[in-house]
Amino acid sequence: MSNKLNIALIAAVLALGACSQKTQDAASATADSAASDAAAAADKAAAATDEAAAKVSAAADDAAAAASTAADKTENAAQSATADAAAAVSEGADATADKAAEVSKEAEAAAKK
């Protein structure tokens, strides 16, 4: 009976060993699968980051172009306003000179009387 018990124990140990090997193999396969999933997720995250960076760069370029256009328009408006003001001052000076000449003629005419 002791031989039968020993044989049963040996069979149980071998079965446990085989089961343990299957468990190790399954755990190894699971770890490999998880590593592959993590690598794929990292690749997707890197691609999303690159895409976001490209969009931010394009938006920055657009903002810089808009700022440049606004600066040009502001400069043109300032130059136009300066030119308009200079023209108005010139017209005022001409009108003042004309009026001064008219008053001077009137004064000379009055002095002759």
C-alpha positions in Angstrom: 0.0 0.0 0.0 2.8 2.3 0.7 4.0 1.9 -2.9 0.6 2.8 -4.2 0.6 5.8 -1.9 4.0 6.8 -3.1 2.9 6.4 -6.7 -0.2 8.5 -6.1 1.9 11.2 -4.4 4.4 11.2 -7.3 1.6 11.5 -9.8 0.1 14.4 -7.8 3.4 16.2 -7.6 3.9 15.8 -11.4 0.4 17.0 -12.1 1.0 20.0 -9.9 4.3 20.7 -11.6 2.6 20.5 -15.0 -0.2 22.8 -13.7 2.4 25.2 -12.3 4.2 25.3 -15.7 1.0 26.1 -17.5 0.3 28.9 -15.0 3.8 30.3 -15.6 3.4 30.0 -19.4 0.0 31.8 -19.1 1.4 34.5 -16.9 4.3 35.0 -19.3 1.9 35.3 -22.3 -0.2 37.8 -20.3 2.8 39.9 -19.4 3.9 39.9 -23.1 0.4 40.9 -24.2 0.3 43.7 -21.6 3.8 44.9 -22.7 2.6 45.0 -26.3 -0.6 46.9 -25.3 1.5 49.4 -23.4 3.8 49.9 -26.3 0.8 50.4 -28.7 -0.7 52.9 -26.2 2.6 54.8 -26.0 2.8 55.0 -29.8 -0.7 56.4 -29.9 0.0 58.9 -27.2 3.2 60.0 -29.1 1.2 60.4 -32.3 -1.5 62.4 -30.6 1.2 64.6 -28.9 2.9 65.2 -32.3 -0.5 66.1 -33.9 -1.3 68.5 -31.0 2.1 70.1 -31.3 1.6 70.6 -35.1 -1.8 72.2 -34.5 -0.4 74.5 -31.8 2.4 75.5 -34.1 0.0 76.2 -37.0 -2.2 78.3 -34.6 0.8 80.2 -33.5 1.8 80.9 -37.1 -1.7 82.1 -37.8 -1.7 84.4 -34.8 1.6 85.9 -35.8 0.4 86.5 -39.3 -2.8 88.2 -38.0 -0.7 90.3 -35.6 1.6 91.4 -38.4 -1.4 92.3 -40.6 -3.0 94.2 -37.7 0.3 96.1 -37.2 0.5 97.0 -40.9 -3.1 98.2 -40.9 -2.4 100.3 -37.7 0.7 101.8 -39.2 -1.2 102.6 -42.5 -4.0 104.2 -40.5 -1.6 106.3 -38.4 0.2 107.5 -41.5 -3.1 108.3 -43.2 -4.3 110.2 -40.1 -1.0 112.1 -39.9 -1.3 113.0 -43.6 -4.9 114.1 -43.1 -4.0 116.2 -40.1 -1.1 117.8 -42.0 -3.4 118.6 -44.9 -5.9 120.2 -42.5 -3.2 122.3 -40.8 -1.9 123.4 -44.2 -5.4 124.4 -45.4 -5.9 126.3 -42.1 -2.6 128.0 -42.6 -3.5 129.0 -46.2 -6.9 130.3 -45.1 -5.3 132.2 -42.3 -2.7 133.7 -44.7 -5.5 134.6 -47.1 -7.5 136.3 -44.4 -4.4 138.1 -43.1 -3.8 139.4 -46.6 -7.4 140.5 -46.9 -7.3 142.3 -43.6 -4.0 143.9 -44.5 -5.5 145.3 -47.7 -8.5 146.6 -45.8 -6.2 148.2 -43.3 -4.1 149.9 -46.1 -7.3 151.1 -47.7 -8.6 152.5 -44.4 -5.3 154.1 -43.8 -5.5 155.9 -47.1 -8.8 157.4 -46.4 
